[in-house]
């Protein structure tokens, strides 16, 4: 993976943790050394507006970071496994309805901020858990629109985002990307590859985008195996 950077894997994992700090501390978090804040943004999860991430900038890179699931309403969004067409890609493949709903609520604010920043810098997009799904959607759209000459996406413990058509379009039109996966974390294995809705009598199909760096880190519980702290420790150990 030519686009793998040990330094970036740690930086972006720590940015994901800062997005959780932002949520828990009502918008307050510490910037990494050498970075300045460009934008904080909120998203809407089942009609509740919540902190979801930020955009920061250094002399070399711009980082967009998303947090993962933190509230019961976020979990409802996660479990909304029906699919809708992703309208920012042609052809428009199918993606998770809950993820798309949150993405739509933050999209305009993020893109309008990115438009004002230097296109000569590398755009790094990241997220953990639900945030990894949001990072995936943003990375694809930014690369399609060629907002920056260099775009890279790293996510951590991300669920599956869309169907086979989405994966194929991501391969064709998405930026270089890495998914960090703890094989003892349940979240990267949901939604399952085929989901049946007894209400609509429909089947929905899910696949992962490439490429994955897999590891095994056992922390004693489902929650701990998925936690951002576990992913940060893993990328530091592998460095």
C-alpha positions as a printed NumPy array, in Angstrom:
array([[  0.   ,   0.   ,   0.   ],
       [  1.942,   2.979,  -1.3  ],
       [ -0.387,   5.38 ,   0.471],
       [  0.215,   3.856,   3.918],
       [  1.965,   6.176,   6.343],
       [  2.785,   5.146,   9.9  ],
       [  2.713,   8.784,  10.955],
       [ -0.689,   9.4  ,   9.391],
       [ -2.179,   6.199,  10.828],
       [ -1.441,   7.45 ,  14.346],
       [ -2.348,  11.085,  13.665],
       [ -5.707,  10.215,  12.135],
       [ -6.56 ,   7.693,  14.839],
       [ -5.865,  10.385,  17.43 ],
       [ -8.021,  12.841,  15.462],
       [-10.892,  10.362,  15.667],
       [-10.45 ,  10.319,  19.436],
       [-10.495,  14.124,  19.476],
       [-13.842,  14.024,  17.663],
       [-15.19 ,  11.997,  20.609],
       [-13.696,  14.561,  22.994],
       [-15.477,  17.271,  21.023],
       [-18.798,  15.453,  21.463],
       [-18.376,  14.746,  25.191],
       [-17.075,  18.234,  25.971],
       [-19.649,  20.168,  23.933],
       [-17.29 ,  21.302,  21.216],
       [-14.107,  21.614,  23.276],
       [-11.042,  19.586,  22.283],
       [ -7.287,  20.024,  21.997],
       [ -5.705,  20.521,  18.59 ],
       [ -2.751,  18.35 ,  17.552],
       [  0.562,  20.267,  17.551],
       [  1.019,  22.346,  14.391],
       [ -2.691,  22.408,  13.474],
       [ -5.272,  25.176,  13.474],
       [ -9.03 ,  24.751,  13.587],
       [-10.901,  25.563,  10.37 ],
       [-14.371,  24.275,  11.163],
       [-16.377,  22.302,  13.696],
       [-19.577,  20.738,  12.448],
       [-22.723,  19.136,  13.781],
       [-24.871,  16.489,  12.155],
       [-28.464,  15.377,  12.526],
       [-29.219,  11.873,  13.762],
       [-32.966,  11.194,  13.907],
       [-33.83 ,  14.879,  14.36 ],
       [-31.246,  15.458,  17.088],
       [-28.353,  17.79 ,  16.228],
       [-25.022,  16.578,  17.643],
       [-21.314,  17.319,  17.316],
       [-19.899,  14.987,  14.67 ],
       [-16.416,  16.261,  13.839],
       [-14.098,  18.97 ,  12.626],
       [-11.726,  20.218,   9.942],
       [ -8.165,  21.163,  10.946],
       [ -5.185,  22.313,   8.892],
       [ -1.395,  22.279,   9.163],
       [  1.251,  23.57 ,   6.782],
       [  1.136,  20.258,   4.883],
       [ -2.286,  18.641,   5.291],
       [ -5.983,  19.234,   5.914],
       [ -7.817,  16.712,   8.103],
       [-11.546,  16.011,   8.239],
       [-12.393,  13.776,  11.206],
       [-15.687,  12.133,  12.191],
       [-16.636,  10.492,  15.469],
       [-18.564,   7.256,  15.758],
       [-21.719,   6.144,  17.525],
       [-22.345,   7.753,  20.923],
       [-26.097,   8.107,  21.46 ],
       [-29.143,   5.873,  21.203],
       [-30.238,   7.855,  18.139],
       [-26.882,   7.15 ,  16.498],
       [-27.498,   3.448,  17.06 ],
       [-30.897,   3.777,  15.401],
       [-29.159,   5.365,  12.406],
       [-26.659,   2.505,  12.398],
       [-29.431,  -0.07 ,  12.443],
       [-31.404,   1.56 ,   9.619],
       [-30.099,  -1.044,   7.177],
       [-32.304,  -0.208,   4.198],
       [-30.527,   1.43 ,   1.275],
       [-30.851,   4.533,  -0.87 ],
       [-29.059,   5.743,  -3.969],
       [-25.929,   7.803,  -3.311],
       [-26.787,  10.903,  -5.365],
       [-23.278,  12.372,  -5.534],
       [-21.91 ,   9.63 ,  -7.767],
       [-22.844,   8.633, -11.3  ],
       [-24.114,   5.985, -11.61 ],
       [-25.712,   6.304,  -8.17 ],
       [-25.105,   3.055,  -6.246],
       [-26.919,   1.989,  -3.102],
       [-25.686,   2.933,   0.377],
       [-26.911,   2.567,   3.956],
       [-29.88 ,   4.907,   4.512],
       [-28.935,   5.873,   8.061],
       [-25.361,   6.761,   7.123],
       [-26.521,   8.751,   4.104],
       [-29.003,  10.708,   6.219],
       [-26.289,  11.869,   8.622],
       [-23.883,  12.549,   5.744],
       [-26.445,  14.767,   4.035],
       [-26.794,  16.798,   7.232],
       [-23.059,  17.655,   7.369],
       [-22.154,  17.631,   3.681],
       [-22.798,  21.23 ,   2.649],
       [-20.988,  22.711,   5.645],
       [-17.934,  20.515,   5.112],
       [-17.68 ,  21.03 ,   1.363],
       [-18.149,  24.794,   1.588],
       [-15.294,  24.971,   4.117],
       [-13.012,  22.761,   2.031],
       [-13.611,  24.981,  -0.979],
       [-11.909,  27.849,   0.872],
       [ -8.733,  25.91 ,   1.745],
       [ -5.503,  25.388,  -0.202],
       [ -5.919,  22.753,  -2.916],
       [ -2.158,  22.179,  -2.927],
       [ -2.307,  20.387,   0.408],
       [ -3.168,  16.722,   0.926],
       [ -6.704,  16.159,   2.185],
       [ -6.847,  13.413,   4.833],
       [-10.313,  12.097,   5.701],
       [-10.867,   9.843,   8.695],
       [-13.454,   8.407,  11.049],
       [-14.119,   5.61 ,  13.523],
       [-17.146,   3.297,  13.514],
       [-20.143,   5.255,  12.151],
       [-17.626,   8.028,  11.468],
       [-15.709,   5.632,   9.234],
       [-18.818,   5.248,   7.089],
       [-19.21 ,   9.03 ,   6.867],
       [-15.526,   9.368,   5.951],
       [-16.02 ,   6.847,   3.147],
       [-18.923,   8.787,   1.633],
       [-17.073,  12.1  ,   1.86 ],
       [-13.881,  10.655,   0.401],
       [-15.693,   9.344,  -2.651],
       [-17.5  ,  12.609,  -3.328],
       [-14.39 ,  14.758,  -2.817],
       [-12.392,  12.597,  -5.189],
       [-15.116,  12.623,  -7.839],
       [-15.272,  16.408,  -7.641],
       [-11.444,  16.634,  -7.624],
       [-11.537,  19.104,  -4.764],
       [ -7.863,  18.431,  -3.992],
       [ -5.04 ,  17.013,  -6.076],
       [ -4.234,  14.531,  -3.3  ],
       [ -6.918,  12.847,  -1.167],
       [ -6.435,   9.888,   1.168],
       [ -8.944,   8.211,   3.485],
       [ -8.125,   6.105,   6.569],
       [-10.908,   4.743,   8.742],
       [-11.018,   2.597,  11.861],
       [-13.568,  -0.081,  12.737],
       [-15.921,   1.005,   9.974],
       [-19.101,  -0.909,   9.165],
       [-19.981,  -1.809,   5.59 ],
       [-21.357,   1.222,   3.754],
       [-22.977,   0.134,   0.493],
       [-23.675,  -2.561,  -2.052],
       [-21.396,  -4.126,  -4.649],
       [-22.152,  -1.272,  -7.017],
       [-20.932,   1.212,  -4.437],
       [-17.719,  -0.755,  -3.947],
       [-17.105,  -0.871,  -7.69 ],
       [-17.614,   2.882,  -8.024],
       [-15.325,   3.474,  -5.068],
       [-12.645,   1.376,  -6.757],
       [-13.039,   3.434,  -9.94 ],
       [-13.621,   6.918,  -8.54 ],
       [-12.546,   6.895,  -4.881],
       [ -9.19 ,   7.955,  -3.429],
       [ -6.514,   5.649,  -1.977],
       [ -8.001,   4.276,   1.231],
       [ -7.18 ,   2.024,   4.156],
       [ -9.598,   0.392,   6.584],
       [ -8.061,  -0.6  ,   9.921],
       [ -9.911,  -3.664,  11.231],
       [ -9.646,  -5.398,  14.581],
       [-10.782,  -8.93 ,  13.742],
       [-12.271,  -9.183,  17.251],
       [-14.381,  -6.061,  16.665],
       [-17.948,  -6.87 ,  15.593],
       [-18.678,  -3.52 ,  13.9  ],
       [-16.646,  -4.098,  10.686],
       [-18.795,  -7.181,  10.111],
       [-22.114,  -5.313,  10.098],
       [-24.402,  -4.909,   8.346],
       [-24.083,  -8.51 ,   7.265],
       [-23.394,  -9.089,   3.583],
       [-27.088,  -9.834,   3.028],
       [-29.881,  -8.283,   5.091],
       [-33.54 ,  -9.274,   4.832],
       [-36.306,  -6.91 ,   5.878],
       [-39.447,  -8.827,   6.944],
       [-41.471,  -5.611,   6.671],
       [-40.562,  -4.627,   3.105],
       [-39.771,  -8.226,   2.043],
       [-36.551,  -6.911,   0.475],
       [-32.985,  -8.109,   0.558],
       [-30.18 ,  -5.556,   0.927],
       [-26.58 ,  -6.411,   0.046],
       [-23.452,  -4.945,   1.637],
       [-19.748,  -5.106,   0.799],
       [-16.571,  -3.453,   2.084],
       [-14.433,  -1.059,   0.08 ],
       [-10.721,  -1.929,  -0.244],
       [ -8.152,  -2.066,   1.304],
       [ -7.905,  -3.481,   4.838],
       [ -5.106,  -3.67 ,   7.377],
       [ -6.232,  -6.354,   9.823],
       [ -4.988,  -7.105,  13.303],
       [ -6.125,  -8.959,  16.41 ],
       [ -6.404,  -7.104,  19.702],
       [ -8.459,  -8.598,  22.513],
       [ -9.535,  -6.199,  25.262],
       [-12.078,  -8.338,  27.088],
       [-15.418,  -7.064,  25.817],
       [-17.27 ,  -6.243,  22.601],
       [-17.248,  -2.542,  23.471],
       [-13.541,  -2.432,  24.315],
       [-12.557,  -4.418,  21.228],
       [-14.27 ,  -1.706,  19.164],
       [-13.135,   1.332,  21.129],
       [-11.07 ,   4.104,  19.592],
       [ -8.519,   3.63 ,  22.345],
       [ -7.981,   0.04 ,  21.184],
       [ -7.427,   1.154,  17.59 ],
       [ -4.999,   3.873,  18.673],
       [ -3.009,   1.359,  20.721],
       [ -2.95 ,  -1.071,  17.793],
       [ -1.644,   1.402,  15.217],
       [  1.013,   2.587,  17.683],
       [  2.094,  -0.989,  18.395],
       [  2.302,  -1.769,  14.687],
       [  4.512,   1.244,  14.159]])
